[in-house]
Amino acid sequence: MMEVIKKRRSIRKFKEEGVSKESLGAILKAGLFAPSSKSKKPVEFIVVEEKETIKNLKECKSFGTSGLDTAPLVIVIIADSEKSDVWVEDASIAAIMMQLEAESLSLGSVWIQIRKRECANGDSEAAVRQVLGIPEKFGVLCLLALGHKAEERQPYEDKDADPFKVHTEVY
Ligand SMILES: Cc1cc2nc3c(=O)[nH]c(=O)nc-3n(C[C@H](O)[C@H](O)[C@H](O)COP(=O)(O)O)c2cc1C
């Protein structure tokens, strides 16, 4: 587990080759097995492989979307805000579990933030909802861009873990 955690780095350049059905299935399962508050399971996913749709998703955010330029696969992470008042936490846990599963399959991924972000047409969440026909009650957390890595990133090392972030007994 620690090896996968250290190796997972944000990857923003991908090869053309798509993600296999088996790998996609495993990544989705990792998200579907994620814990959620009161086990309400408000999180849902939209799998996007159509190039034109990925291009339209890129328009939904002004900055930080370079991962979408080459990603053959995007998983949009949404959650029913009427099912849970802590859908952001639930969706975030699902997202990182999927990123770790992707890394365990030697695939690259990057989290592209949508919630609280903007584009030329206004709110990014509203823009993604419109592109994909998502009902209003769903919050849109992020887009996970995924694929075979076309850039190398150094895994984290023990020295990168800042011990000063950890307090003992009191702050
Ligand atoms: C909540 C959150 C939002 C992020 N938003 C973006 C984003 O919009 N675009 C992007 O390219 N990377 C985004 N990232 C990736 C971070 O930039 C990245 O995790 C950070 O620089 C640390 O690098 P690492 O992932 O390689 O450890 C986001 C990560 C998190 C956790």
Ligand as a Chemical Component Dictionary entry (heavy atoms), coordinates in Angstrom:
data_LIG
# 
_chem_comp.id                   LIG 
_chem_comp.type                 NON-POLYMER 
_chem_comp.pdbx_formal_charge   0 
_chem_comp.three_letter_code    LIG 
# 
loop_
_chem_comp_atom.comp_id 
_chem_comp_atom.atom_id 
_chem_comp_atom.alt_atom_id 
_chem_comp_atom.type_symbol 
_chem_comp_atom.charge 
_chem_comp_atom.model_Cartn_x 
_chem_comp_atom.model_Cartn_y 
_chem_comp_atom.model_Cartn_z 
_chem_comp_atom.pdbx_ordinal 
LIG C1  C1  C 0 -8.641 19.130 -4.171  1  
LIG C2  C2  C 0 -7.629 19.088 -5.281  2  
LIG C3  C3  C 0 -7.802 19.890 -6.394  3  
LIG C4  C4  C 0 -6.903 19.825 -7.465  4  
LIG N1  N1  N 0 -7.147 20.545 -8.590  5  
LIG C5  C5  C 0 -6.337 20.396 -9.652  6  
LIG C6  C6  C 0 -6.662 21.013 -10.895 7  
LIG O1  O1  O 0 -7.702 21.658 -11.040 8  
LIG N2  N2  N 0 -5.816 20.837 -11.935 9  
LIG C7  C7  C 0 -4.668 20.082 -11.836 10 
LIG O2  O2  O 0 -3.946 19.950 -12.835 11 
LIG N3  N3  N 0 -4.326 19.484 -10.656 12 
LIG C8  C8  C 0 -5.144 19.604 -9.591  13 
LIG N4  N4  N 0 -4.862 18.946 -8.424  14 
LIG C9  C9  C 0 -3.621 18.181 -8.302  15 
LIG C10 C10 C 0 -2.625 18.924 -7.388  16 
LIG O3  O3  O 0 -2.095 20.019 -8.094  17 
LIG C11 C11 C 0 -1.536 17.946 -6.950  18 
LIG O4  O4  O 0 -2.121 16.907 -6.212  19 
LIG C12 C12 C 0 -0.462 18.619 -6.082  20 
LIG O5  O5  O 0 0.272  19.544 -6.849  21 
LIG C13 C13 C 0 0.507  17.615 -5.472  22 
LIG O6  O6  O 0 1.131  16.844 -6.496  23 
LIG P1  P1  P 0 0.976  15.251 -6.577  24 
LIG O7  O7  O 0 -0.479 14.948 -6.882  25 
LIG O8  O8  O 0 1.880  14.838 -7.685  26 
LIG O9  O9  O 0 1.340  14.673 -5.254  27 
LIG C14 C14 C 0 -5.767 18.984 -7.370  28 
LIG C15 C15 C 0 -5.592 18.182 -6.234  29 
LIG C16 C16 C 0 -6.510 18.212 -5.223  30 
LIG C17 C17 C 0 -6.324 17.287 -4.039  31 
# 
loop_
_chem_comp_bond.comp_id 
_chem_comp_bond.atom_id_1 
_chem_comp_bond.atom_id_2 
_chem_comp_bond.value_order 
_chem_comp_bond.pdbx_ordinal 
LIG C1  C2  SING 1  
LIG C2  C3  SING 2  
LIG C2  C16 DOUB 3  
LIG C3  C4  DOUB 4  
LIG C4  N1  SING 5  
LIG C4  C14 SING 6  
LIG N1  C5  DOUB 7  
LIG C5  C6  SING 8  
LIG C5  C8  SING 9  
LIG C6  O1  DOUB 10 
LIG C6  N2  SING 11 
LIG N2  C7  SING 12 
LIG C7  O2  DOUB 13 
LIG C7  N3  SING 14 
LIG N3  C8  DOUB 15 
LIG C8  N4  SING 16 
LIG N4  C9  SING 17 
LIG N4  C14 SING 18 
LIG C9  C10 SING 19 
LIG C10 O3  SING 20 
LIG C10 C11 SING 21 
LIG C11 O4  SING 22 
LIG C11 C12 SING 23 
LIG C12 O5  SING 24 
LIG C12 C13 SING 25 
LIG C13 O6  SING 26 
LIG O6  P1  SING 27 
LIG P1  O7  DOUB 28 
LIG P1  O8  SING 29 
LIG P1  O9  SING 30 
LIG C14 C15 DOUB 31 
LIG C15 C16 SING 32 
LIG C16 C17 SING 33 
# 
